[in-house]
Amino acid sequence: MTLKDMLIHFELDFTAKQHRRKIQGMTLWYHLLSLHGSSRKM
């Protein structure tokens, strides 16, 4: 494994982690909004 391969792998891993975090944040917001909406209906 060359240094370039390692850098590419690290970059991919980093972007994957960032992406996962973004998705988690979005799902959290979605849950909060749906909870807020359902409580307003009652």
Residue pairs with C-beta under 8 A, 6 or more apart in sequence:
none
